[in-house]
Amino acid sequence: MSDSQGVGPLVTTSPEGRSGVGDGAVAAPSPAPRPRRRKRGSWRQRLEVTLLTGPAILIFLAFVIFPVVMAAYYGFFKWKGYGPPTDFVGLQNYLTIFQDPTFIDALRHNGFIVVMSLVMQGPAAVILALLLNRKIRGRSLIRVLIFVPYVISEVIVGTGWSLMLQTSGAVNDLLGKIGLSGWAVDWLSDPKIAIWSLMIIITWKYIGFAVILFLAGLQSIPEELHEAAAIDGASYWQAQRSITLPLLGPTIRIWAFLSIIGSLQLFDLVYIIWGQYVSATAGTSTMATYMVLNGRNAGNYGFGNAVAVVLFLISLVIALTYQRFVLRRDTEGALTERKK
């Protein structure tokens, strides 16, 4: 007879502190304690995030969100810009905006500038970037010269182009000297030509930024891909179409987004070249020039705030739509949470 009969299973303890049952069965391990350090670390991480992002969030709320809210508030009043607004008109300012054919023309001009900026600058900038990405003599100097117009002040650009494009300006004088006097036209006042003059100026001014952006994107494409394509017999243009352009796609889409937003908010060049009253008759007015003309210059700040809110909402809707359908795959995992 065993000595253990009548006293139950013998519980043994290993040297490492693990407990077991005398008949060979091993007791289930006790549940692991909760990771208290991780909880403290989580709170510490949240505190760090709050301290680091708090000032930026406060500045954003104070200088972006608060002005938009105040502009929307003043847009409901007929307000001259001084004293508290008291003449409440409800949505009348907003109804007046969309019933005004001048604003519709300005909105149409903005749409034309958005599309033509993409069409005129995009392909030309890609070709220039591909050309300047090759080893050619004077490449650094050409890069600097292409980027120079972008860093020149809009005031200087607008003043210079407005002088050259006058009826008796340098452009028509040059056309006359080379025997093309029949091409001399009124570049700034003819409604059929003025918008194209504006597009040429915008392209000249901002194409350098697109080229530099695309050159930066080209530097991230591994050269081994082009070498492998060359070994497989692909021509230069086949390699650009099948390798370079797809890999350059995210950079092109970011540039297109910046170009669209900039075109919607275009003001300075139009205001400097065509002035505050001529732009509408010349067919180059934009929503921003309309806002200044009918808001500040007319002393109707309530109406001007309503135009600013409309401009903000149009830009916001287009930006969010572009982000949702175009930029989403590029920013997924960075700006948005990656799907699992």
C-alpha positions as CSV (number, residue, x, y, z in Angstrom):
1,M,0.0,0.0,0.0
2,S,1.2,3.4,-0.9
3,D,1.9,6.0,1.8
4,S,-0.1,8.6,-0.1
5,Q,-3.4,6.8,0.1
6,G,-6.0,8.8,1.9
7,V,-4.1,12.1,1.9
8,G,-4.9,13.2,-1.8
9,P,-2.5,14.0,-4.6
10,L,0.9,15.3,-3.6
11,V,1.7,18.8,-4.8
12,T,5.4,19.4,-5.6
13,T,7.2,22.5,-6.2
14,S,10.0,22.8,-8.7
15,P,13.2,24.7,-7.9
16,E,12.1,27.4,-10.3
17,G,8.9,27.8,-8.3
18,R,6.6,26.0,-10.7
19,S,4.0,23.8,-8.9
20,G,2.9,20.3,-10.1
21,V,0.7,17.4,-9.1
22,G,2.2,14.2,-7.8
23,D,0.4,11.9,-10.4
24,G,2.3,13.6,-13.2
25,A,-0.3,16.2,-14.2
26,V,0.9,19.9,-14.4
27,A,-1.3,22.6,-12.9
28,A,-2.4,25.4,-15.2
29,P,-0.2,28.4,-15.0
30,S,-1.6,31.4,-13.2
31,P,-2.8,34.3,-15.4
32,A,-0.2,36.8,-16.2
33,P,-0.5,40.1,-14.4
34,R,-1.8,43.0,-16.4
35,P,0.9,45.2,-18.0
36,R,0.6,48.2,-15.8
37,R,3.7,49.7,-17.3
38,R,2.0,49.8,-20.7
39,K,-0.9,51.7,-19.2
40,R,1.3,54.2,-17.6
41,G,3.3,54.4,-20.9
42,S,0.0,55.0,-22.8
43,W,-0.9,57.9,-20.6
44,R,2.6,59.3,-20.9
45,Q,2.4,59.0,-24.7
46,R,-0.9,60.8,-24.7
47,L,0.5,63.6,-22.6
48,E,3.4,64.0,-24.9
49,V,1.2,64.1,-27.9
50,T,-1.0,66.6,-26.3
51,L,1.9,68.9,-25.3
52,L,3.5,68.7,-28.7
53,T,0.4,69.2,-30.8
54,G,-1.5,71.5,-28.4
55,P,0.2,74.7,-29.5
56,A,-0.2,73.9,-33.2
57,I,-3.8,73.0,-32.7
58,L,-4.5,76.2,-30.8
59,I,-2.8,78.3,-33.5
60,F,-4.8,76.5,-36.2
61,L,-8.0,77.1,-34.4
62,A,-7.2,80.8,-33.7
63,F,-5.9,81.7,-37.2
64,V,-7.9,79.4,-39.5
65,I,-11.1,78.0,-38.0
66,F,-12.0,81.1,-35.9
67,P,-11.7,83.6,-38.9
68,V,-13.8,81.2,-41.0
69,V,-16.5,81.1,-38.3
70,M,-16.4,84.9,-37.9
71,A,-16.6,85.4,-41.7
72,A,-19.6,83.1,-41.9
73,Y,-21.2,85.1,-39.0
74,Y,-20.6,88.5,-40.7
75,G,-21.9,87.1,-44.0
76,F,-25.3,87.1,-42.5
77,F,-25.3,90.9,-42.0
78,K,-25.2,94.0,-44.1
79,W,-22.1,95.4,-42.4
80,K,-19.9,98.3,-43.3
81,G,-16.8,97.1,-41.4
82,Y,-17.1,99.2,-38.3
83,G,-19.1,98.7,-35.1
84,P,-21.0,95.5,-34.3
85,P,-23.1,94.1,-37.1
86,T,-26.8,94.8,-36.4
87,D,-28.6,94.7,-39.8
88,F,-29.3,90.9,-40.1
89,V,-30.1,89.8,-43.7
90,G,-29.9,86.1,-43.3
91,L,-28.9,84.3,-46.5
92,Q,-29.5,87.3,-48.7
93,N,-25.8,87.9,-49.3
94,Y,-25.3,84.3,-50.4
95,L,-28.3,84.4,-52.7
96,T,-27.0,87.7,-54.2
97,I,-23.7,86.0,-54.9
98,F,-25.1,83.2,-56.9
99,Q,-27.6,85.4,-58.7
100,D,-24.8,87.8,-59.8
101,P,-23.6,87.0,-63.4
102,T,-20.3,88.7,-62.6
103,F,-19.6,86.1,-59.9
104,I,-20.7,83.3,-62.3
105,D,-18.2,84.7,-64.8
106,A,-15.5,84.8,-62.2
107,L,-16.3,81.2,-61.1
108,R,-16.1,80.2,-64.8
109,H,-12.7,81.9,-65.2
110,N,-11.4,80.1,-62.1
111,G,-12.5,76.7,-63.6
112,F,-10.8,77.6,-66.9
113,I,-7.6,78.5,-65.1
114,V,-7.6,75.3,-63.0
115,V,-8.0,73.1,-66.1
116,M,-5.6,75.0,-68.4
117,S,-2.9,75.2,-65.6
118,L,-2.9,71.4,-65.4
119,V,-2.9,71.0,-69.2
120,M,-0.3,73.6,-70.0
121,Q,2.1,73.2,-67.1
122,G,1.9,69.4,-66.3
123,P,3.2,67.9,-69.6
124,A,5.8,70.7,-70.2
125,A,7.1,70.3,-66.7
126,V,7.4,66.5,-67.0
127,I,9.3,66.8,-70.3
128,L,11.7,69.5,-68.8
129,A,12.2,67.4,-65.7
130,L,13.1,64.3,-67.8
131,L,15.5,66.4,-69.9
132,L,17.2,68.1,-66.9
133,N,17.5,64.7,-65.2
134,R,19.9,63.6,-67.8
135,K,23.6,64.4,-67.8
136,I,23.9,67.4,-70.1
137,R,26.2,70.4,-70.1
138,G,24.9,73.4,-68.1
139,R,22.2,71.3,-66.3
140,S,22.6,73.1,-63.0
141,L,22.4,76.6,-64.6
142,I,19.3,75.6,-66.6
143,R,17.6,74.3,-63.4
144,V,18.3,77.6,-61.7
145,L,17.1,79.7,-64.6
146,I,13.8,77.7,-64.9
147,F,13.2,78.1,-61.1
148,V,14.0,81.9,-61.1
149,P,10.5,83.1,-62.2
150,Y,8.9,81.3,-59.2
151,V,10.9,83.2,-56.7
152,I,10.3,86.6,-58.3
153,S,7.6,88.6,-56.5
154,E,4.2,88.7,-58.1
155,V,4.3,92.5,-58.0
156,I,7.4,92.5,-60.2
157,V,6.1,89.8,-62.5
158,G,2.7,91.5,-62.9
159,T,4.2,95.0,-63.5
160,G,6.7,93.7,-66.0
161,W,4.3,91.7,-68.0
162,S,1.6,94.4,-68.0
163,L,4.2,96.8,-69.5
164,M,5.4,94.4,-72.1
165,L,1.8,93.4,-73.2
166,Q,0.5,96.9,-73.7
167,T,-0.7,97.8,-77.2
168,S,2.5,99.8,-77.7
169,G,4.6,97.5,-75.5
170,A,7.6,95.4,-76.2
171,V,5.8,92.3,-77.4
172,N,3.9,94.1,-80.2
173,D,7.0,96.1,-81.1
174,L,9.1,92.9,-81.4
175,L,6.4,91.3,-83.6
176,G,6.6,94.4,-85.8
177,K,10.3,94.2,-86.1
178,I,10.4,90.6,-87.2
179,G,7.7,91.1,-89.8
180,L,4.7,89.7,-87.8
181,S,2.9,93.0,-87.2
182,G,-0.3,91.3,-88.2
183,W,0.0,89.3,-85.0
184,A,0.1,92.4,-82.8
185,V,-3.1,92.5,-80.8
186,D,-4.4,94.0,-77.6
187,W,-3.2,91.3,-75.2
188,L,-4.7,92.7,-72.1
189,S,-8.1,94.2,-73.1
190,D,-9.5,91.8,-75.7
191,P,-11.7,89.4,-73.8
192,K,-10.9,86.6,-76.3
193,I,-7.1,87.0,-75.8
194,A,-6.7,88.3,-72.2
195,I,-7.4,85.0,-70.5
196,W,-4.8,83.3,-72.7
197,S,-2.3,86.1,-71.8
198,L,-3.0,85.3,-68.2
199,M,-2.4,81.6,-68.8
200,I,1.0,82.3,-70.5
201,I,2.0,84.5,-67.5
202,I,0.9,81.9,-65.0
203,T,2.7,79.1,-66.9
204,W,5.9,81.1,-67.1
205,K,5.7,82.0,-63.4
206,Y,4.9,78.6,-61.9
207,I,6.3,75.9,-64.2
208,G,9.7,76.1,-62.4
209,F,8.1,74.9,-59.2
210,A,6.6,71.9,-61.0
211,V,9.9,71.1,-62.7
212,I,11.8,71.2,-59.4
213,L,9.1,69.0,-57.7
214,F,9.3,66.5,-60.5
215,L,13.1,66.4,-60.4
216,A,12.9,65.6,-56.7
217,G,10.5,62.8,-57.5
218,L,12.8,61.4,-60.2
219,Q,15.7,61.2,-57.7
220,S,13.7,58.6,-55.8
221,I,13.4,56.2,-58.7
222,P,16.1,53.5,-58.6
223,E,18.4,53.6,-61.6
224,E,18.5,49.8,-61.6
225,L,15.0,49.7,-63.0
226,H,16.1,51.6,-66.1
227,E,19.2,49.5,-66.5
228,A,17.1,46.3,-66.3
229,A,14.7,47.7,-68.9
230,A,17.6,48.6,-71.2
231,I,18.9,45.1,-70.9
232,D,15.5,43.7,-71.8
233,G,15.6,45.9,-75.0
234,A,13.2,48.7,-73.9
235,S,13.8,52.1,-75.6
236,Y,14.2,55.3,-73.7
237,W,10.6,56.4,-74.1
238,Q,9.3,52.9,-73.4
239,A,11.2,53.0,-70.1
240,Q,9.8,56.5,-69.3
241,R,6.3,55.4,-70.1
242,S,6.4,52.1,-68.2
243,I,8.7,52.9,-65.3
244,T,9.3,56.6,-64.8
245,L,5.7,58.0,-65.1
246,P,4.0,55.4,-62.9
247,L,6.6,55.9,-60.2
248,L,6.4,59.6,-60.6
249,G,2.6,59.5,-60.2
250,P,2.4,60.4,-56.5
251,T,4.6,63.5,-57.1
252,I,2.4,64.5,-60.1
253,R,-0.8,64.1,-58.1
254,I,0.6,66.2,-55.2
255,W,1.6,69.0,-57.7
256,A,-1.8,68.8,-59.4
257,F,-3.5,69.3,-56.0
258,L,-1.3,72.4,-55.2
259,S,-2.0,73.8,-58.7
260,I,-5.8,73.4,-58.3
261,I,-5.9,75.1,-54.9
262,G,-3.6,77.9,-56.1
263,S,-5.7,78.4,-59.3
264,L,-8.9,78.7,-57.2
265,Q,-7.4,81.3,-55.0
266,L,-5.6,83.3,-57.7
267,F,-5.7,87.0,-57.0
268,D,-2.4,88.9,-57.1
269,L,-1.4,88.6,-60.7
270,V,-4.9,89.4,-62.0
271,Y,-5.2,92.4,-59.6
272,I,-1.8,93.8,-60.5
273,I,-2.1,93.5,-64.3
274,W,-5.7,94.3,-64.8
275,G,-6.5,96.4,-61.8
276,Q,-9.6,96.3,-59.7
277,Y,-12.1,97.3,-62.4
278,V,-10.8,96.1,-65.7
279,S,-10.5,92.4,-64.9
280,A,-14.2,91.7,-65.2
281,T,-14.5,93.4,-68.6
282,A,-11.3,91.8,-69.9
283,G,-12.6,88.3,-68.9
284,T,-9.9,87.6,-66.3
285,S,-11.7,88.2,-63.1
286,T,-11.5,85.5,-60.4
287,M,-13.5,84.8,-57.2
288,A,-10.8,86.5,-55.2
289,T,-10.8,89.7,-57.2
290,Y,-14.6,89.7,-57.1
291,M,-14.5,89.4,-53.3
292,V,-12.1,92.4,-53.0
293,L,-14.0,94.5,-55.5
294,N,-17.5,94.0,-54.1
295,G,-16.5,93.6,-50.5
296,R,-13.6,95.8,-49.4
297,N,-13.6,98.4,-52.2
298,A,-17.4,98.7,-52.1
299,G,-17.4,99.1,-48.3
300,N,-19.7,96.1,-48.0
301,Y,-17.8,93.9,-45.7
302,G,-20.7,91.7,-44.9
303,F,-21.1,90.7,-48.5
304,G,-17.3,90.3,-48.9
305,N,-17.3,87.9,-46.0
306,A,-20.0,85.9,-47.6
307,V,-17.9,85.7,-50.8
308,A,-15.0,84.6,-48.7
309,V,-17.0,81.8,-47.2
310,V,-18.2,80.6,-50.6
311,L,-14.6,80.6,-51.9
312,F,-13.6,78.6,-48.8
313,L,-16.3,76.1,-49.2
314,I,-15.7,75.6,-52.9
315,S,-11.9,75.0,-52.2
316,L,-12.7,72.7,-49.3
317,V,-15.1,70.5,-51.3
318,I,-12.7,70.2,-54.2
319,A,-9.8,69.5,-51.8
320,L,-11.7,66.8,-49.9
321,T,-13.0,65.2,-53.2
322,Y,-9.4,65.2,-54.6
323,Q,-8.1,63.7,-51.3
324,R,-10.9,61.0,-51.3
325,F,-10.6,59.8,-54.9
326,V,-7.1,60.8,-56.1
327,L,-4.7,61.2,-53.1
328,R,-6.1,58.5,-50.9
329,R,-3.9,55.7,-52.3
330,D,-0.8,57.9,-52.0
331,T,-1.4,59.0,-48.4
332,E,-2.9,55.8,-47.1
333,G,-1.0,54.8,-44.1
334,A,0.5,58.3,-43.7
335,L,-2.4,60.8,-43.5
336,T,-5.1,58.2,-43.2
337,E,-5.2,54.9,-41.4
338,R,-4.2,51.9,-43.5
339,K,-6.8,49.3,-44.0
340,K,-6.1,45.8,-42.8
